[in-house]
Amino acid sequence: MSSILGALSGFLVASYFPIGLLPKVAQDLVKLTPGSYQAIFVRNLLMSDQIKKQVPTTLVKRFKNFLGCQIKLGGHLLTDEQVVFVLAGMCVILLLVVAFINLIVNRKKK
């Protein structure tokens, strides 16, 4: 079970291959998971120097988008600050969902 969940999570954040290789529907699914936004920071940390050295400046944006170093939402490449905002929003939504489920479970027990 852990192998299946590990493989699934790897695919959900597109860590096994570049986001640009995925079909459009799968790219949209990856953009819905918080792990993909966290993976942006790791990819940037590991690859930013190499990208600057080895990729022509005219292709950097396309290359980063293809590899998943940046995510494009609604035709706009997100900055690091916007990625942090998206992650914070996802955390708030998750906390609200958990609180709501907890409220429902506690009411059923009474």
N, CA, C and O atoms as CSV, one atom per row, in Angstrom:
chain,resi,resn,atom,element,x,y,z
A,1,MET,N,N,0.826,-1.196,0.000
A,1,MET,CA,C,0.000,0.000,0.000
A,1,MET,C,C,0.870,1.259,0.000
A,1,MET,O,O,0.564,2.234,-0.687
A,2,SER,N,N,1.959,1.229,0.780
A,2,SER,CA,C,2.822,2.414,0.836
A,2,SER,C,C,3.501,2.667,-0.505
A,2,SER,O,O,3.722,3.820,-0.874
A,3,SER,N,N,3.831,1.619,-1.233
A,3,SER,CA,C,4.441,1.792,-2.554
A,3,SER,C,C,3.467,2.442,-3.522
A,3,SER,O,O,3.847,3.306,-4.313
A,4,ILE,N,N,2.233,2.030,-3.457
A,4,ILE,CA,C,1.212,2.601,-4.338
A,4,ILE,C,C,0.988,4.068,-4.003
A,4,ILE,O,O,0.925,4.909,-4.900
A,5,LEU,N,N,0.866,4.382,-2.711
A,5,LEU,CA,C,0.662,5.774,-2.310
A,5,LEU,C,C,1.882,6.637,-2.642
A,5,LEU,O,O,1.730,7.790,-3.047
A,6,GLY,N,N,3.075,6.097,-2.477
A,6,GLY,CA,C,4.286,6.834,-2.820
A,6,GLY,C,C,4.367,7.129,-4.307
A,6,GLY,O,O,4.718,8.238,-4.712
A,7,ALA,N,N,4.040,6.134,-5.119
A,7,ALA,CA,C,4.050,6.337,-6.567
A,7,ALA,C,C,2.981,7.333,-6.989
A,7,ALA,O,O,3.227,8.189,-7.839
A,8,LEU,N,N,1.804,7.227,-6.402
A,8,LEU,CA,C,0.723,8.156,-6.725
A,8,LEU,C,C,1.093,9.592,-6.365
A,8,LEU,O,O,0.847,10.522,-7.133
A,9,SER,N,N,1.686,9.758,-5.185
A,9,SER,CA,C,2.072,11.118,-4.791
A,9,SER,C,C,3.173,11.657,-5.695
A,9,SER,O,O,3.199,12.854,-5.980
A,10,GLY,N,N,4.074,10.808,-6.148
A,10,GLY,CA,C,5.108,11.235,-7.090
A,10,GLY,C,C,4.517,11.706,-8.405
A,10,GLY,O,O,4.985,12.685,-8.986
A,11,PHE,N,N,3.496,11.015,-8.874
A,11,PHE,CA,C,2.840,11.435,-10.105
A,11,PHE,C,C,2.022,12.709,-9.895
A,11,PHE,O,O,1.947,13.551,-10.791
A,12,LEU,N,N,1.407,12.858,-8.714
A,12,LEU,CA,C,0.577,14.029,-8.457
A,12,LEU,C,C,1.374,15.332,-8.389
A,12,LEU,O,O,0.819,16.397,-8.661
A,13,VAL,N,N,2.637,15.275,-8.040
A,13,VAL,CA,C,3.458,16.492,-8.032
A,13,VAL,C,C,4.403,16.517,-9.229
A,13,VAL,O,O,5.271,17.385,-9.322
A,14,ALA,N,N,4.235,15.573,-10.136
A,14,ALA,CA,C,5.029,15.488,-11.362
A,14,ALA,C,C,6.517,15.462,-11.050
A,14,ALA,O,O,7.301,16.176,-11.675
A,15,SER,N,N,6.906,14.636,-10.081
A,15,SER,CA,C,8.323,14.546,-9.743
A,15,SER,C,C,9.052,13.517,-10.601
A,15,SER,O,O,10.281,13.540,-10.666
A,16,TYR,N,N,8.334,12.626,-11.254
A,16,TYR,CA,C,8.967,11.590,-12.048
A,16,TYR,C,C,9.300,12.049,-13.460
A,16,TYR,O,O,10.179,11.476,-14.104
A,17,PHE,N,N,8.626,13.054,-13.941
A,17,PHE,CA,C,8.883,13.586,-15.274
A,17,PHE,C,C,8.365,15.014,-15.331
A,17,PHE,O,O,7.558,15.408,-14.490
A,18,PRO,N,N,8.817,15.804,-16.316
A,18,PRO,CA,C,8.419,17.216,-16.382
A,18,PRO,C,C,6.919,17.395,-16.584
A,18,PRO,O,O,6.263,16.601,-17.258
A,19,ILE,N,N,6.404,18.440,-15.993
A,19,ILE,CA,C,4.983,18.755,-16.124
A,19,ILE,C,C,4.600,18.965,-17.585
A,19,ILE,O,O,3.489,18.633,-17.996
A,20,GLY,N,N,5.517,19.513,-18.357
A,20,GLY,CA,C,5.241,19.793,-19.764
A,20,GLY,C,C,4.966,18.559,-20.596
A,20,GLY,O,O,4.378,18.674,-21.672
A,21,LEU,N,N,5.366,17.388,-20.146
A,21,LEU,CA,C,5.098,16.154,-20.885
A,21,LEU,C,C,3.700,15.617,-20.641
A,21,LEU,O,O,3.215,14.779,-21.402
A,22,LEU,N,N,3.052,16.089,-19.594
A,22,LEU,CA,C,1.715,15.611,-19.257
A,22,LEU,C,C,0.668,16.210,-20.189
A,22,LEU,O,O,0.847,17.319,-20.692
A,23,PRO,N,N,-0.421,15.485,-20.422
A,23,PRO,CA,C,-1.533,16.081,-21.161
A,23,PRO,C,C,-2.141,17.236,-20.362
A,23,PRO,O,O,-1.943,17.331,-19.150
A,24,LYS,N,N,-2.867,18.095,-21.032
A,24,LYS,CA,C,-3.427,19.299,-20.412
A,24,LYS,C,C,-4.276,18.953,-19.185
A,24,LYS,O,O,-4.186,19.640,-18.167
A,25,VAL,N,N,-5.083,17.922,-19.261
A,25,VAL,CA,C,-5.944,17.533,-18.139
A,25,VAL,C,C,-5.092,17.135,-16.931
A,25,VAL,O,O,-5.393,17.521,-15.801
A,26,ALA,N,N,-4.042,16.373,-17.167
A,26,ALA,CA,C,-3.163,15.955,-16.075
A,26,ALA,C,C,-2.411,17.153,-15.492
A,26,ALA,O,O,-2.195,17.214,-14.281
A,27,GLN,N,N,-2.011,18.103,-16.337
A,27,GLN,CA,C,-1.357,19.316,-15.841
A,27,GLN,C,C,-2.291,20.081,-14.909
A,27,GLN,O,O,-1.870,20.578,-13.864
A,28,ASP,N,N,-3.550,20.170,-15.294
A,28,ASP,CA,C,-4.526,20.854,-14.443
A,28,ASP,C,C,-4.725,20.119,-13.124
A,28,ASP,O,O,-4.900,20.753,-12.084
A,29,LEU,N,N,-4.702,18.787,-13.155
A,29,LEU,CA,C,-4.830,18.001,-11.932
A,29,LEU,C,C,-3.626,18.219,-11.016
A,29,LEU,O,O,-3.784,18.334,-9.800
A,30,VAL,N,N,-2.436,18.275,-11.590
A,30,VAL,CA,C,-1.219,18.518,-10.809
A,30,VAL,C,C,-1.290,19.886,-10.136
A,30,VAL,O,O,-0.822,20.044,-9.008
A,31,LYS,N,N,-1.863,20.865,-10.806
A,31,LYS,CA,C,-1.963,22.216,-10.255
A,31,LYS,C,C,-2.940,22.296,-9.073
A,31,LYS,O,O,-2.952,23.293,-8.351
A,32,LEU,N,N,-3.745,21.272,-8.875
A,32,LEU,CA,C,-4.693,21.255,-7.760
A,32,LEU,C,C,-4.093,20.691,-6.474
A,32,LEU,O,O,-4.705,20.793,-5.410
A,33,THR,N,N,-2.911,20.103,-6.561
A,33,THR,CA,C,-2.305,19.490,-5.384
A,33,THR,C,C,-1.270,20.423,-4.763
A,33,THR,O,O,-0.465,21.011,-5.485
A,34,PRO,N,N,-1.274,20.570,-3.452
A,34,PRO,CA,C,-0.312,21.459,-2.795
A,34,PRO,C,C,1.139,21.007,-2.962
A,34,PRO,O,O,2.048,21.837,-2.956
A,35,GLY,N,N,1.360,19.725,-3.109
A,35,GLY,CA,C,2.722,19.215,-3.257
A,35,GLY,C,C,3.437,19.754,-4.474
A,35,GLY,O,O,4.654,19.942,-4.450
A,36,SER,N,N,2.696,20.003,-5.538
A,36,SER,CA,C,3.330,20.532,-6.749
A,36,SER,C,C,3.842,21.950,-6.533
A,36,SER,O,O,4.856,22.334,-7.115
A,37,TYR,N,N,3.158,22.729,-5.710
A,37,TYR,CA,C,3.611,24.090,-5.427
A,37,TYR,C,C,4.840,24.079,-4.528
A,37,TYR,O,O,5.730,24.917,-4.669
A,38,GLN,N,N,4.882,23.126,-3.605
A,38,GLN,CA,C,6.059,22.990,-2.750
A,38,GLN,C,C,7.236,22.497,-3.584
A,38,GLN,O,O,8.372,22.911,-3.352
A,39,ALA,N,N,6.979,21.625,-4.544
A,39,ALA,CA,C,8.046,21.094,-5.388
A,39,ALA,C,C,8.693,22.192,-6.239
A,39,ALA,O,O,9.851,22.062,-6.636
A,40,ILE,N,N,7.960,23.265,-6.520
A,40,ILE,CA,C,8.518,24.383,-7.280
A,40,ILE,C,C,9.736,24.946,-6.570
A,40,ILE,O,O,10.749,25.239,-7.205
A,41,PHE,N,N,9.643,25.098,-5.261
A,41,PHE,CA,C,10.759,25.663,-4.502
A,41,PHE,C,C,11.977,24.741,-4.545
A,41,PHE,O,O,13.108,25.210,-4.675
A,42,VAL,N,N,11.747,23.433,-4.437
A,42,VAL,CA,C,12.856,22.485,-4.478
A,42,VAL,C,C,13.502,22.500,-5.864
A,42,VAL,O,O,14.727,22.526,-5.981
A,43,ARG,N,N,12.682,22.483,-6.903
A,43,ARG,CA,C,13.231,22.512,-8.265
A,43,ARG,C,C,14.029,23.782,-8.516
A,43,ARG,O,O,15.107,23.732,-9.107
A,44,ASN,N,N,13.511,24.911,-8.074
A,44,ASN,CA,C,14.234,26.170,-8.257
A,44,ASN,C,C,15.548,26.169,-7.504
A,44,ASN,O,O,16.560,26.658,-8.006
A,45,LEU,N,N,15.534,25.620,-6.295
A,45,LEU,CA,C,16.747,25.553,-5.491
A,45,LEU,C,C,17.814,24.706,-6.176
A,45,LEU,O,O,18.988,25.076,-6.205
A,46,LEU,N,N,17.399,23.574,-6.725
A,46,LEU,CA,C,18.357,22.651,-7.327
A,46,LEU,C,C,18.781,23.036,-8.743
A,46,LEU,O,O,19.892,22.710,-9.160
A,47,MET,N,N,17.908,23.727,-9.492
A,47,MET,CA,C,18.188,23.929,-10.903
A,47,MET,C,C,18.424,25.372,-11.337
A,47,MET,O,O,18.851,25.592,-12.470
A,48,SER,N,N,18.169,26.344,-10.502
A,48,SER,CA,C,18.200,27.727,-10.981
A,48,SER,C,C,19.559,28.138,-11.525
A,48,SER,O,O,19.624,28.803,-12.558
A,49,ASP,N,N,20.648,27.761,-10.859
A,49,ASP,CA,C,21.976,28.123,-11.359
A,49,ASP,C,C,22.284,27.453,-12.689
A,49,ASP,O,O,22.837,28.081,-13.592
A,50,GLN,N,N,21.928,26.187,-12.809
A,50,GLN,CA,C,22.190,25.461,-14.046
A,50,GLN,C,C,21.362,26.009,-15.211
A,50,GLN,O,O,21.842,26.082,-16.342
A,51,ILE,N,N,20.125,26.388,-14.926
A,51,ILE,CA,C,19.280,26.946,-15.972
A,51,ILE,C,C,19.868,28.260,-16.468
A,51,ILE,O,O,19.901,28.508,-17.673
A,52,LYS,N,N,20.332,29.105,-15.546
A,52,LYS,CA,C,20.929,30.380,-15.941
A,52,LYS,C,C,22.181,30.182,-16.779
A,52,LYS,O,O,22.441,30.957,-17.700
A,53,LYS,N,N,22.961,29.150,-16.467
A,53,LYS,CA,C,24.216,28.904,-17.178
A,53,LYS,C,C,24.006,28.246,-18.538
A,53,LYS,O,O,24.717,28.561,-19.492
A,54,GLN,N,N,23.040,27.338,-18.638
A,54,GLN,CA,C,22.972,26.473,-19.807
A,54,GLN,C,C,21.800,26.718,-20.746
A,54,GLN,O,O,21.793,26.198,-21.862
A,55,VAL,N,N,20.815,27.494,-20.325
A,55,VAL,CA,C,19.646,27.726,-21.178
A,55,VAL,C,C,19.697,29.158,-21.707
A,55,VAL,O,O,19.909,30.096,-20.938
A,56,PRO,N,N,19.503,29.332,-23.016
A,56,PRO,CA,C,19.485,30.701,-23.565
A,56,PRO,C,C,18.397,31.541,-22.897
A,56,PRO,O,O,17.315,31.037,-22.598
A,57,THR,N,N,18.686,32.812,-22.666
A,57,THR,CA,C,17.757,33.688,-21.936
A,57,THR,C,C,16.403,33.792,-22.619
A,57,THR,O,O,15.397,34.030,-21.952
A,58,THR,N,N,16.358,33.622,-23.925
A,58,THR,CA,C,15.077,33.708,-24.628
A,58,THR,C,C,14.171,32.515,-24.339
A,58,THR,O,O,12.962,32.589,-24.559
A,59,LEU,N,N,14.740,31.422,-23.852
A,59,LEU,CA,C,13.959,30.209,-23.609
A,59,LEU,C,C,13.748,29.893,-22.133
A,59,LEU,O,O,13.106,28.893,-21.813
A,60,VAL,N,N,14.267,30.713,-21.228
A,60,VAL,CA,C,14.213,30.393,-19.798
A,60,VAL,C,C,12.785,30.230,-19.304
A,60,VAL,O,O,12.494,29.266,-18.596
A,61,LYS,N,N,11.881,31.145,-19.656
A,61,LYS,CA,C,10.495,31.049,-19.164
A,61,LYS,C,C,9.815,29.778,-19.652
A,61,LYS,O,O,9.149,29.093,-18.876
A,62,ARG,N,N,9.979,29.457,-20.939
A,62,ARG,CA,C,9.362,28.245,-21.477
A,62,ARG,C,C,9.957,27.000,-20.833
A,62,ARG,O,O,9.240,26.048,-20.528
A,63,PHE,N,N,11.265,27.011,-20.629
A,63,PHE,CA,C,11.954,25.876,-20.033
A,63,PHE,C,C,11.496,25.662,-18.596
A,63,PHE,O,O,11.216,24.531,-18.198
A,64,LYS,N,N,11.415,26.741,-17.811
A,64,LYS,CA,C,10.962,26.629,-16.422
A,64,LYS,C,C,9.517,26.144,-16.349
A,64,LYS,O,O,9.174,25.337,-15.485
A,65,ASN,N,N,8.684,26.625,-17.238
A,65,ASN,CA,C,7.282,26.186,-17.263
A,65,ASN,C,C,7.196,24.704,-17.635
A,65,ASN,O,O,6.409,23.963,-17.044
A,66,PHE,N,N,7.989,24.274,-18.596
A,66,PHE,CA,C,7.986,22.878,-19.036
A,66,PHE,C,C,8.443,21.947,-17.919
A,66,PHE,O,O,7.843,20.893,-17.708
A,67,LEU,N,N,9.497,22.325,-17.204
A,67,LEU,CA,C,10.033,21.470,-16.143
A,67,LEU,C,C,9.251,21.541,-14.843
A,67,LEU,O,O,9.393,20.666,-13.989
A,68,GLY,N,N,8.434,22.559,-14.682
A,68,GLY,CA,C,7.672,22.706,-13.451
A,68,GLY,C,C,8.377,23.562,-12.425
A,68,GLY,O,O,8.057,23.484,-11.239
A,69,CYS,N,N,9.335,24.383,-12.849
A,69,CYS,CA,C,9.988,25.327,-11.932
A,69,CYS,C,C,9.083,26.527,-11.696
A,69,CYS,O,O,9.251,27.259,-10.721
A,70,GLN,N,N,8.150,26.721,-12.568
A,70,GLN,CA,C,7.106,27.735,-12.423
A,70,GLN,C,C,5.808,27.114,-12.892
A,70,GLN,O,O,5.809,26.226,-13.743
A,71,ILE,N,N,4.719,27.572,-12.347
A,71,ILE,CA,C,3.407,27.068,-12.767
A,71,ILE,C,C,2.636,28.204,-13.390
A,71,ILE,O,O,2.630,29.328,-12.887
A,72,LYS,N,N,1.987,27.893,-14.490
A,72,LYS,CA,C,1.177,28.882,-15.179
A,72,LYS,C,C,-0.285,28.653,-14.830
A,72,LYS,O,O,-0.834,27.580,-15.082
A,73,LEU,N,N,-0.912,29.674,-14.246
A,73,LEU,CA,C,-2.341,29.629,-13.937
A,73,LEU,C,C,-3.038,30.733,-14.718
A,73,LEU,O,O,-2.691,31.907,-14.586
A,74,GLY,N,N,-3.995,30.369,-15.512
A,74,GLY,CA,C,-4.740,31.356,-16.274
A,74,GLY,C,C,-3.872,32.177,-17.213
A,74,GLY,O,O,-4.128,33.363,-17.419
A,75,GLY,N,N,-2.844,31.553,-17.786
A,75,GLY,CA,C,-1.976,32.256,-18.719
A,75,GLY,C,C,-0.931,33.131,-18.048
A,75,GLY,O,O,-0.238,33.884,-18.732
A,76,HIS,N,N,-0.799,33.054,-16.728
A,76,HIS,CA,C,0.145,33.884,-15.980
A,76,HIS,C,C,1.106,32.992,-15.206
A,76,HIS,O,O,0.674,32.105,-14.469
A,77,LEU,N,N,2.417,33.221,-15.369
A,77,LEU,CA,C,3.401,32.487,-14.594
A,77,LEU,C,C,3.434,33.038,-13.180
A,77,LEU,O,O,3.592,34.242,-12.979
A,78,LEU,N,N,3.286,32.157,-12.201
A,78,LEU,CA,C,3.257,32.581,-10.808
A,78,LEU,C,C,4.656,32.923,-10.304
A,78,LEU,O,O,5.628,32.233,-10.612
A,79,THR,N,N,4.738,33.989,-9.534
A,79,THR,CA,C,5.985,34.342,-8.867
A,79,THR,C,C,6.098,33.535,-7.580
A,79,THR,O,O,5.147,32.867,-7.177
A,80,ASP,N,N,7.263,33.597,-6.935
A,80,ASP,CA,C,7.437,32.867,-5.679
A,80,ASP,C,C,6.448,33.344,-4.616
A,80,ASP,O,O,5.927,32.538,-3.845
A,81,GLU,N,N,6.191,34.638,-4.575
A,81,GLU,CA,C,5.248,35.176,-3.592
A,81,GLU,C,C,3.838,34.658,-3.844
A,81,GLU,O,O,3.112,34.345,-2.901
A,82,GLN,N,N,3.455,34.570,-5.091
A,82,GLN,CA,C,2.127,34.064,-5.423
A,82,GLN,C,C,2.010,32.576,-5.090
A,82,GLN,O,O,0.946,32.115,-4.678
A,83,VAL,N,N,3.088,31.834,-5.266
A,83,VAL,CA,C,3.080,30.412,-4.914
A,83,VAL,C,C,2.882,30.253,-3.410
A,83,VAL,O,O,2.127,29.385,-2.973
A,84,VAL,N,N,3.556,31.088,-2.613
A,84,VAL,CA,C,3.382,31.053,-1.158
A,84,VAL,C,C,1.929,31.376,-0.799
A,84,VAL,O,O,1.353,30.746,0.088
A,85,PHE,N,N,1.344,32.348,-1.482
A,85,PHE,CA,C,-0.047,32.719,-1.242
A,85,PHE,C,C,-0.988,31.555,-1.574
A,85,PHE,O,O,-1.929,31.283,-0.828
A,86,VAL,N,N,-0.736,30.873,-2.687
A,86,VAL,CA,C,-1.561,29.727,-3.074
A,86,VAL,C,C,-1.436,28.620,-2.034
A,86,VAL,O,O,-2.440,28.025,-1.641
A,87,LEU,N,N,-0.209,28.334,-1.583
A,87,LEU,CA,C,-0.010,27.312,-0.554
A,87,LEU,C,C,-0.719,27.671,0.742
A,87,LEU,O,O,-1.338,26.815,1.374
A,88,ALA,N,N,-0.629,28.940,1.139
A,88,ALA,CA,C,-1.308,29.376,2.362
A,88,ALA,C,C,-2.825,29.233,2.210
A,88,ALA,O,O,-3.508,28.806,3.141
A,89,GLY,N,N,-3.343,29.587,1.044
A,89,GLY,CA,C,-4.780,29.439,0.790
A,89,GLY,C,C,-5.223,27.986,0.844
A,89,GLY,O,O,-6.282,27.669,1.385
A,90,MET,N,N,-4.401,27.103,0.279
A,90,MET,CA,C,-4.728,25.674,0.325
A,90,MET,C,C,-4.721,25.161,1.759
A,90,MET,O,O,-5.559,24.336,2.124
A,91,CYS,N,N,-3.787,25.638,2.574
A,91,CYS,CA,C,-3.729,25.236,3.983
A,91,CYS,C,C,-4.975,25.701,4.732
A,91,CYS,O,O,-5.534,24.950,5.531
A,92,VAL,N,N,-5.410,26.928,4.481
A,92,VAL,CA,C,-6.604,27.456,5.134
A,92,VAL,C,C,-7.827,26.636,4.727
A,92,VAL,O,O,-8.651,26.284,5.571
A,93,ILE,N,N,-7.944,26.336,3.444
A,93,ILE,CA,C,-9.071,25.532,2.973
A,93,ILE,C,C,-9.047,24.149,3.614
A,93,ILE,O,O,-10.087,23.642,4.035
A,94,LEU,N,N,-7.869,23.537,3.691
A,94,LEU,CA,C,-7.759,22.217,4.320
A,94,LEU,C,C,-8.151,22.271,5.794
A,94,LEU,O,O,-8.850,21.383,6.283
A,95,LEU,N,N,-7.708,23.301,6.501
A,95,LEU,CA,C,-8.079,23.440,7.912
A,95,LEU,C,C,-9.580,23.631,8.085
A,95,LEU,O,O,-10.171,23.078,9.013
A,96,LEU,N,N,-10.203,24.406,7.202
A,96,LEU,CA,C,-11.653,24.598,7.274
A,96,LEU,C,C,-12.399,23.301,7.003
A,96,LEU,O,O,-13.399,23.015,7.662
A,97,VAL,N,N,-11.930,22.517,6.048
A,97,VAL,CA,C,-12.572,21.237,5.748
A,97,VAL,C,C,-12.447,20.293,6.935
A,97,VAL,O,O,-13.419,19.636,7.309
A,98,VAL,N,N,-11.256,20.218,7.532
A,98,VAL,CA,C,-11.049,19.349,8.686
A,98,VAL,C,C,-11.912,19.804,9.867
A,98,VAL,O,O,-12.500,18.972,10.558
A,99,ALA,N,N,-11.989,21.106,10.099
A,99,ALA,CA,C,-12.824,21.628,11.192
A,99,ALA,C,C,-14.296,21.314,10.942
A,99,ALA,O,O,-15.022,20.963,11.872
A,100,PHE,N,N,-14.737,21.438,9.699
A,100,PHE,CA,C,-16.122,21.143,9.358
A,100,PHE,C,C,-16.435,19.662,9.577
A,100,PHE,O,O,-17.474,19.317,10.139
A,101,ILE,N,N,-15.531,18.794,9.129
A,101,ILE,CA,C,-15.734,17.354,9.328
A,101,ILE,C,C,-15.744,17.021,10.813
A,101,ILE,O,O,-16.561,16.218,11.265
A,102,ASN,N,N,-14.846,17.630,11.569
A,102,ASN,CA,C,-14.802,17.414,13.015
A,102,ASN,C,C,-16.105,17.867,13.671
A,102,ASN,O,O,-16.608,17.198,14.573
A,103,LEU,N,N,-16.645,18.982,13.230
A,103,LEU,CA,C,-17.906,19.490,13.769
A,103,LEU,C,C,-19.044,18.514,13.483
A,103,LEU,O,O,-19.866,18.253,14.362
A,104,ILE,N,N,-19.102,17.984,12.295
A,104,ILE,CA,C,-20.151,17.036,11.926
A,104,ILE,C,C,-20.030,15.755,12.747
A,104,ILE,O,O,-21.031,15.240,13.245
A,105,VAL,N,N,-18.818,15.242,12.888
A,105,VAL,CA,C,-18.604,14.008,13.651
A,105,VAL,C,C,-18.986,14.210,15.112
A,105,VAL,O,O,-19.608,13.334,15.713
A,106,ASN,N,N,-18.627,15.336,15.685
A,106,ASN,CA,C,-18.954,15.611,17.105
A,106,ASN,C,C,-20.470,15.760,17.303
A,106,ASN,O,O,-20.994,15.354,18.340
A,107,ARG,N,N,-21.164,16.325,16.345
A,107,ARG,CA,C,-22.622,16.463,16.474
A,107,ARG,C,C,-23.314,15.105,16.401
A,107,ARG,O,O,-24.312,14.876,17.085
A,108,LYS,N,N,-22.789,14.212,15.580
A,108,LYS,CA,C,-23.394,12.889,15.464
A,108,LYS,C,C,-23.204,12.064,16.724
A,108,LYS,O,O,-24.038,11.216,17.040
A,109,LYS,N,N,-22.110,12.304,17.451
A,109,LYS,CA,C,-21.839,11.573,18.688
A,109,LYS,C,C,-22.773,11.982,19.805
A,109,LYS,O,O,-23.054,11.172,20.689
A,110,LYS,N,N,-23.262,13.202,19.797
A,110,LYS,CA,C,-24.136,13.706,20.874
A,110,LYS,C,C,-25.529,13.243,20.729
A,110,LYS,O,O,-26.381,13.579,21.551
